């Protein structure tokens, strides 16, 4: 029993107590006169905690009560799992006349137990009351003392004295406890400004001061805390952190320096764009996160003032100026925005003689607009002051000019994309697929996408201002795209795609930075428009994009003057660009030999190839099946249509025998194409065309006829040469063998004559 109790005490003590420093800790043990005492009777005793069973202490003074007549107890060390003879006596705990004893844990570390004078481990109650054991079982007066660890470190070793946060990391093996912090040269008010007047990441530091220059941070645990040295005198400071009730401590140093003077500059002093576009104005910031930007001036009859903030502190803010909505700011059609959502821009004032109710009536002229920028928030909110001085009411850090040039309507290009292409969410994805998944074409296989690429500058601001992007296409607004039959025939109206009723069969993607807009229409989607428009095979269509002039249906949108501020045609005619395309049936064919067969070898990595008019990038699936039902074979290799319309699929035929007949099928969307195939010993390119065989036959006929004519005048032996078969080297006139035979015949004739 003694061994078991000692083991408990030692185990609990070592496991519980791990704090960096251990304070003195006192236990109060009441004597017989103190029987039935409770914790309230000893509320004035200078102790940090009552002893309870199996508890970890971090250096507190412990108070112990005694409800027996035994006035003396003993403190012993113990080791978990050890025998009693491995324990060690520490000290005697003697109760005073009031019946309690206190003892300090200073110098203690490990597991401990409190024994009676007879060696038995005592029992302990919930308020620290000690009592003797009964019977043969050990009591539960065991506890442990742990050494606390504490480490504090600033994220940066240098900080400026102007509104810059620095992270303080505290690492400890203890839960929430109080920490004292002090630093030479700083008083309690300074420390409060640094540590407790901040919004901390892991909860706020709470504080109280003692000794005038020490701050007590309450309920501190491991975590990251935000500190700020704004207004603190420059110099190097060493901060001392001490646990309030243990000897755990740490120090951290940081150097506070003067904040460098902030600066803000234009990355490009003269950015250029077209009237109506959204111009990017990039500001570069150094040692500042805020600035004031002005575009325009009183002399130019338009100006706007805004404050900017570098929210992600990357030293750069790109402000986007919508030159279409400028002068008509109403909150719903913003003039200024930021490229990075972490940054911020706030319009403070917009003024000048140029001011319209809505951007539809007029837009800025093409010219250069003055710009300037300064650090900090320099707008004073005085409208009269701003009106009088325009852009010159504050001292700028940098000046520049925004060059707005005339807009233009340039071109329409018809392209195609696979039916499965789904990257219609942003222009970057389309541009990445250009030439592979999105390609120029004048024939569109039905069910593929027809993509109308519109190239026109000065439309970005208008497009961004539209709540319903369909209005970019609808006739009657500022712009329109009309897709209709090119040749409807005599006395027939052209069937036209009506965008408002086109369901979900099309997508609009704007690439305003490149003055390009894509409209992708699914040619296989049914019921587009009021008249159930659908694309028909073998039909030519036109796609015409217009920036409407006075001839367009503009009166309802722009008022009685019936003008479009985006139209720059001198006669106010529509600015129109167009392109035509044919919708055709999807077709595919395989590369065949002269017997119209697809040939493969009985080997791995065999290629089946062909051509198709499906859009490049289309994913095709081939089905290749043997005709032998006793040895069935089926494989389904994939192929991708290349920009030149070809495709190749590789498959393994090593399990098949030479002579096996095959059926090769290509299925795509709703169309199937099949051909016969065969496994052969060797696929030769020469066997794919019959031309070499025909050439050989023609060459052998001519020398045979010539030989017959020549040998009739000589001797019978020469007739034997007619049976010689010409080789591939035969040609017009004598063959080599025929010529040799003629020479022999001539020699024999000469010998006969000599005889």
Long-range contacts (C-beta under 8 A, 24 or more apart in sequence): 1-120, 1-121, 1-136, 1-137, 1-138, 2-84, 2-119, 2-120, 2-121, 2-138, 3-82, 3-83, 3-84, 4-138, 5-78, 5-113, 5-120, 5-121, 5-138, 5-139, 5-140, 5-142, 6-76, 6-78, 6-79, 6-82, 6-84, 6-87, 6-113, 6-121, 7-78, 7-79, 7-80, 7-81, 7-82, 8-54, 8-78, 8-80, 8-111, 8-113, 8-121, 8-138, 8-140, 8-142, 9-76, 9-78, 9-111, 9-112, 9-113, 9-114, 9-121, 9-141, 9-142, 9-143, 9-144, 10-77, 10-78, 10-79, 10-80, 10-82, 10-87, 10-110, 10-111, 10-112, 10-113, 10-142, 10-144, 11-78, 11-79, 11-80, 11-81, 11-111, 11-144, 12-54, 12-55, 12-56, 12-111, 12-142, 12-143, 12-144, 13-56, 13-77, 13-78, 13-110, 13-111, 13-112, 13-142, 13-143, 13-144, 13-145, 13-146, 14-79, 14-80, 14-110, 14-111, 14-144, 14-146, 15-56, 15-111, 15-144, 15-146, 16-55, 16-56, 16-57, 16-143, 16-144, 16-145, 16-146, 17-56, 17-57, 17-58, 17-108, 17-109, 17-110, 17-144, 17-145, 17-146, 17-147, 18-146, 18-147, 18-148, 18-149, 18-173, 18-174, 19-58, 19-59, 19-146, 19-147, 19-148, 19-149, 19-173, 19-174, 19-243, 19-246, 19-248, 20-147, 20-148, 20-149, 20-150, 20-172, 20-243, 20-246, 20-247, 20-248, 20-249, 21-59, 21-147, 21-148, 21-243, 21-246, 21-247, 21-248, 21-249, 22-58, 22-59, 22-105, 22-106, 22-107, 22-108, 22-109, 22-145, 22-147, 22-148, 22-246, 22-247, 23-48, 23-59, 23-60, 23-61, 23-104, 23-105, 23-106, 23-245, 23-246, 23-247, 24-59, 24-61, 24-104, 24-105, 24-106, 25-49, 25-57, 25-59, 25-60, 25-61, 25-62, 25-102, 25-103, 25-104, 25-105, 25-106, 25-108, 25-145, 26-61, 26-62, 26-63, 26-101, 26-102, 26-103, 26-104, 27-51, 27-62, 27-63, 27-64, 27-75, 27-93, 27-101, 27-102, 27-103, 27-114, 27-128, 28-63, 28-64, 28-65, 28-95, 28-100, 28-101, 28-102, 28-128, 29-64, 29-65, 29-66, 29-71, 29-72, 29-73, 29-93, 29-94, 29-95, 29-99, 29-100, 29-101, 29-130, 30-64, 30-65, 30-66, 30-67, 30-95, 30-98, 30-99, 30-100, 30-101, 30-129, 30-130, 31-66, 31-69, 31-70, 31-71, 31-95, 31-96, 31-97, 31-99, 32-66, 32-68, 32-69, 32-70, 32-71, 32-99, 33-97, 33-98, 33-99, 34-65, 34-66, 34-67, 34-95, 34-98, 34-99, 34-100, 35-67, 35-68, 35-69, 35-99, 36-67, 37-65, 37-67, 37-99, 37-100, 37-129, 38-65, 38-127, 38-129, 39-65, 39-127, 39-128, 42-98, 42-100, 45-100, 45-102, 46-102, 47-102, 48-245, 50-127, 50-128, 51-114, 51-124, 51-128, 51-130, 51-141, 51-143, 52-124, 52-126, 52-128, 52-143, 53-124, 53-140, 53-141, 53-142, 53-143, 54-140, 54-142, 54-143, 55-143, 55-144, 56-143, 56-144, 56-145, 56-146, 57-105, 57-143, 57-144, 57-145, 57-146, 58-145, 58-146, 58-148, 58-174, 58-177, 58-243, 58-245, 58-246, 59-105, 59-106, 59-145, 59-148, 59-245, 59-246, 59-247, 60-105, 60-245, 61-102, 61-103, 61-104, 61-105, 62-102, 62-103, 62-105, 62-128, 62-143, 63-100, 63-102, 63-128, 64-93, 64-100, 64-101, 64-102, 64-103, 64-114, 64-124, 64-128, 64-130, 65-99, 65-100, 65-125, 65-127, 65-128, 65-129, 65-130, 66-95, 66-99, 66-100, 66-101, 66-129, 66-130, 66-131, 67-125, 67-129, 67-130, 67-131, 68-130, 68-131, 68-132, 70-116, 70-117, 70-132, 71-95, 72-117, 73-101, 73-114, 73-115, 73-116, 73-117, 73-122, 73-130, 74-114, 74-115, 74-116, 74-117, 75-103, 75-112, 75-113, 75-114, 76-112, 76-113, 76-114, 76-115, 77-110, 77-111, 77-112, 78-111, 78-112, 78-113, 78-142, 79-110, 79-111, 80-111, 87-113, 105-145, 108-145, 109-145, 109-146, 109-147, 110-144, 110-145, 111-142, 111-143, 111-144, 112-142, 112-143, 112-144, 112-145, 113-141, 113-142, 113-143, 114-141, 114-142, 115-141, 146-173, 147-248, 148-172, 148-173, 148-174, 148-243, 148-246, 148-247, 148-248, 149-173, 149-174, 149-248, 150-174, 150-179, 150-241, 150-242, 150-243, 150-248, 150-249, 150-250, 151-250, 152-239, 152-241, 152-250, 152-251, 152-252, 153-252, 154-227, 154-252, 154-253, 154-254, 156-254, 157-253, 157-254, 157-255, 158-254, 158-255, 158-257, 159-229, 159-254, 159-255, 159-256, 159-257, 160-229, 160-256, 160-257, 160-258, 160-259, 160-260, 160-287, 161-229, 161-230, 161-231, 161-232, 161-233, 161-234, 161-256, 161-257, 161-258, 161-259, 162-230, 162-259, 163-228, 163-230, 163-259, 164-228, 164-229, 164-230, 164-259, 165-198, 165-226, 165-227, 165-228, 166-226, 166-227, 166-228, 166-229, 166-254, 167-201, 167-224, 167-225, 167-226, 167-227, 168-195, 168-224, 168-225, 168-226, 168-227, 168-252, 169-223, 169-224, 169-225, 170-220, 170-221, 170-222, 170-223, 170-225, 170-241, 171-222, 172-220, 172-221, 172-222, 172-248, 174-221, 174-243, 174-248, 175-221, 176-219, 176-220, 176-221, 177-219, 177-220, 177-221, 177-243, 177-244, 177-245, 178-216, 178-217, 178-218, 178-219, 178-220, 178-243, 178-244, 178-245, 179-216, 179-217, 179-220, 179-241, 179-242, 179-243, 179-244, 180-210, 180-214, 180-215, 180-216, 180-217, 180-240, 180-241, 180-242, 180-243, 180-244, 181-214, 181-215, 181-216, 181-217, 181-239, 181-240, 181-241, 181-242, 182-213, 182-214, 182-215, 182-239, 182-240, 183-237, 183-238, 183-239, 183-240, 184-237, 184-238, 185-233, 185-235, 185-237, 186-213, 186-232, 186-237, 187-212, 187-213, 188-212, 188-213, 188-214, 188-215, 190-232, 191-215, 193-228, 193-230, 193-231, 193-232, 194-227, 194-228, 194-229, 194-232, 195-225, 195-227, 197-228, 198-225, 198-226, 198-227, 198-228, 199-226, 200-225, 200-226, 201-225, 201-226, 216-244, 229-254, 229-256, 232-256, 234-258, 259-287, 260-286, 260-287, 261-287, 262-286, 262-287, 262-288, 262-375, 262-376, 263-287, 263-288, 263-375, 263-397, 264-288, 264-291, 264-373, 264-374, 264-375, 264-397, 264-398, 265-373, 265-397, 265-398, 266-371, 266-373, 266-398, 266-400, 267-316, 268-400, 269-398, 269-399, 269-400, 269-401, 270-368, 270-400, 270-401, 270-402, 270-403, 271-400, 271-402, 271-403, 272-403, 272-404, 272-405, 273-323, 273-402, 273-403, 273-404, 273-405, 274-366, 274-404, 274-405, 274-406, 274-407, 274-408, 274-457, 274-458, 274-515, 275-323, 275-363, 275-364, 275-365, 275-366, 275-404, 275-405, 275-406, 275-407, 275-458, 276-323, 276-324, 276-363, 276-407, 276-457, 276-458, 276-459, 276-460, 276-461, 276-462, 276-566, 277-323, 277-324, 277-407, 277-457, 277-458, 277-459, 277-460, 277-461, 277-512, 277-515, 278-320, 278-321, 278-322, 278-323, 278-324, 278-460, 278-461, 278-464, 278-512, 279-320, 279-321, 279-323, 279-402, 279-404, 280-318, 280-319, 280-320, 280-339, 280-513, 281-318, 281-319, 281-320, 281-321, 281-371, 281-402, 282-316, 282-317, 282-318, 282-319, 283-308, 283-316, 283-317, 283-318, 283-319, 283-373, 284-315, 284-316, 285-310, 285-315, 285-316, 285-317, 285-375, 286-315, 288-375, 288-376, 289-313, 290-375, 290-376, 290-377, 291-317, 291-373, 291-374, 291-375, 291-376, 291-397, 292-348, 292-373, 292-374, 292-375, 292-376, 292-377, 292-378, 292-379, 292-394, 293-319, 293-345, 293-371, 293-372, 293-373, 294-370, 294-371, 294-372, 294-373, 294-391, 294-396, 295-321, 295-369, 295-370, 295-371, 295-391, 295-402, 296-352, 296-369, 296-370, 296-371, 296-390, 296-391, 297-369, 297-370, 297-390, 297-391, 297-392, 298-352, 298-387, 298-389, 298-390, 298-391, 299-370, 299-390, 300-352, 300-367, 300-369, 300-370, 301-352, 301-353, 301-354, 302-326, 302-327, 302-351, 302-352, 302-353, 302-354, 302-364, 302-369, 303-350, 303-351, 303-352, 303-390, 303-391, 304-329, 304-335, 304-336, 304-347, 304-349, 304-350, 304-351, 305-347, 305-348, 305-349, 305-350, 305-379, 305-386, 305-391, 306-336, 306-345, 306-346, 306-347, 306-348, 307-345, 307-346, 307-348, 307-377, 307-379, 308-338, 308-343, 308-344, 308-345, 308-346, 309-343, 309-344, 309-345, 310-343, 311-340, 311-342, 311-343, 311-344, 312-340, 312-342, 312-343, 314-340, 317-343, 317-345, 318-343, 319-345, 321-402, 322-461, 322-464, 322-465, 323-363, 323-364, 323-404, 323-461, 324-359, 324-363, 324-460, 324-461, 324-462, 324-464, 324-465, 324-566, 325-359, 325-461, 325-465, 326-350, 326-359, 326-363, 326-364, 327-352, 327-354, 327-355, 327-356, 327-359, 327-362, 327-363, 327-364, 328-355, 328-356, 328-357, 328-358, 328-359, 333-359, 333-465, 348-379, 348-381, 349-379, 349-383, 349-386, 351-386, 351-387, 351-390, 352-390, 359-461, 359-462, 359-465, 359-565, 360-478, 360-557, 360-558, 360-565, 361-558, 361-559, 361-565, 362-565, 363-565, 363-566, 364-404, 365-404, 366-404, 366-405, 366-406, 367-404, 368-401, 368-402, 368-403, 368-404, 369-401, 369-402, 369-404, 370-399, 370-401, 371-399, 371-400, 371-401, 371-402, 372-396, 372-398, 372-399, 372-400, 373-397, 373-398, 373-400, 406-458, 406-568, 407-456, 407-457, 407-458, 407-459, 407-566, 407-568, 408-456, 408-457, 408-458, 408-568, 409-456, 409-545, 409-546, 409-547, 409-575, 409-576, 409-577, 410-455, 410-456, 410-457, 410-515, 410-577, 411-453, 411-454, 411-455, 411-577, 412-452, 412-453, 412-454, 412-455, 412-543, 412-544, 412-545, 412-577, 412-578, 412-579, 413-440, 413-452, 413-453, 413-455, 413-579, 414-440, 414-441, 414-442, 414-444, 414-450, 414-451, 414-452, 414-453, 414-543, 414-579, 414-580, 414-581, 415-439, 415-440, 415-441, 415-450, 415-451, 415-452, 415-453, 416-440, 416-441, 416-444, 416-445, 416-448, 416-449, 416-450, 416-451, 416-615, 416-616, 417-448, 417-449, 417-451, 417-520, 417-615, 417-617, 418-448, 418-449, 418-614, 418-615, 418-616, 418-617, 418-618, 418-619, 418-641, 419-447, 419-448, 419-449, 419-522, 419-524, 419-615, 419-618, 419-669, 420-618, 420-619, 421-449, 421-615, 421-617, 424-507, 424-509, 424-520, 425-509, 426-509, 427-509, 427-510, 427-511, 427-514, 427-516, 427-518, 430-509, 430-511, 430-518, 431-511, 433-617, 435-643, 436-616, 436-617, 436-643, 437-615, 437-616, 437-617, 438-617, 439-615, 439-616, 439-617, 439-643, 441-581, 441-615, 442-580, 442-581, 442-582, 443-581, 443-582, 443-583, 443-584, 443-613, 444-523, 444-535, 444-581, 444-582, 444-583, 444-584, 444-615, 445-523, 445-584, 445-585, 445-586, 445-587, 445-613, 445-614, 445-615, 446-523, 446-524, 446-535, 446-537, 446-583, 446-584, 446-585, 446-586, 447-522, 447-523, 447-524, 447-586, 447-669, 447-670, 448-523, 448-524, 448-586, 448-614, 448-615, 448-618, 449-520, 449-521, 449-522, 449-523, 449-615, 450-483, 450-520, 450-521, 450-523, 450-535, 450-541, 450-543, 450-581, 450-583, 451-518, 451-519, 451-520, 451-521, 452-481, 452-483, 452-518, 452-519, 452-520, 452-521, 452-543, 452-545, 452-579, 453-516, 453-517, 453-518, 454-481, 454-516, 454-517, 454-518, 454-519, 454-545, 454-577, 455-515, 455-516, 455-577, 456-515, 456-517, 456-545, 456-547, 456-577, 457-515, 458-515, 458-566, 459-512, 459-515, 459-517, 459-547, 459-566, 460-510, 460-512, 460-513, 460-515, 462-566, 463-510, 463-512, 463-517, 464-510, 464-512, 469-508, 470-499, 470-500, 470-508, 472-508, 472-517, 473-499, 473-508, 473-519, 474-499, 474-500, 475-548, 475-552, 475-553, 476-548, 476-552, 476-553, 476-554, 476-556, 476-557, 477-548, 477-557, 478-547, 478-548, 478-554, 478-557, 478-564, 478-566, 478-567, 479-545, 479-546, 479-547, 479-548, 479-566, 480-545, 480-546, 480-548, 480-552, 481-519, 481-543, 481-544, 481-545, 481-546, 482-542, 482-543, 482-544, 482-546, 483-521, 483-541, 483-542, 483-543, 484-541, 484-542, 485-539, 485-540, 485-541, 485-542, 486-540, 486-541, 486-542, 486-580, 487-540, 495-531, 495-533, 496-529, 496-531, 496-533, 497-521, 497-528, 497-529, 497-533, 498-528, 498-529, 498-530, 498-531, 498-533, 501-528, 501-529, 501-530, 502-528, 502-529, 503-527, 503-528, 523-583, 524-669, 535-583, 536-583, 537-583, 537-584, 537-585, 538-582, 538-583, 538-584, 538-585, 539-582, 539-583, 540-580, 540-581, 540-582, 541-580, 541-581, 541-582, 541-583, 542-578, 542-579, 542-580, 543-578, 543-579, 543-580, 543-581, 544-576, 544-577, 544-578, 545-576, 545-577, 545-578, 546-574, 546-575, 546-576, 547-574, 547-575, 548-574, 549-573, 549-574, 549-575, 584-613, 585-671, 586-612, 586-613, 586-614, 586-668, 586-669, 586-671, 587-612, 587-613, 587-671, 587-673, 588-612, 588-613, 588-614, 588-620, 588-647, 588-666, 588-668, 588-671, 588-673, 589-673, 590-664, 590-666, 590-673, 590-675, 591-688, 592-675, 592-688, 593-687, 593-688, 594-687, 594-688, 594-689, 594-690, 596-675, 596-676, 597-675, 597-676, 597-677, 597-678, 598-662, 598-664, 598-675, 598-676, 598-677, 598-678, 599-677, 599-678, 599-680, 599-683, 599-687, 600-651, 600-653, 600-662, 600-677, 600-678, 600-679, 600-680, 600-683, 601-653, 601-679, 601-680, 601-681, 601-682, 601-683, 602-653, 602-654, 602-656, 602-657, 602-658, 602-660, 602-679, 602-681, 603-652, 603-653, 603-654, 604-652, 604-653, 604-654, 605-650, 605-652, 606-650, 606-651, 606-652, 606-653, 606-683, 607-648, 607-649, 607-650, 608-637, 608-648, 608-649, 608-650, 608-651, 608-664, 608-677, 609-646, 609-647, 609-648, 609-649, 610-646, 610-647, 610-666, 611-645, 611-646, 611-647, 612-641, 612-645, 612-647, 612-666, 612-668, 613-645, 614-641, 614-668, 615-641, 616-641, 616-642, 616-643, 616-644, 616-645, 617-641, 618-668, 620-647, 620-649, 620-666, 620-668, 621-666, 621-667, 621-668, 622-649, 622-651, 622-664, 622-665, 622-666, 623-664, 623-665, 623-666, 623-667, 624-651, 624-662, 624-663, 624-664, 624-665, 624-677, 625-662, 625-663, 625-665, 626-656, 626-660, 626-661, 626-662, 627-660, 627-661, 627-662, 627-663, 628-660, 628-661, 631-660, 633-660, 633-662, 653-679, 696-728, 699-726, 699-728, 699-730, 699-731, 699-732, 700-725, 700-726, 700-730, 702-731, 702-732, 702-733, 703-730, 703-731, 703-732, 703-733, 703-734, 703-735, 703-738, 706-732, 706-733, 706-734, 706-738, 707-734, 707-735, 707-738, 710-734, 710-738, 710-742, 711-741, 711-742, 711-745, 714-742, 714-745, 714-746, 714-749, 715-745, 715-748, 715-749, 717-741, 717-744, 717-745, 717-748, 718-742, 718-745
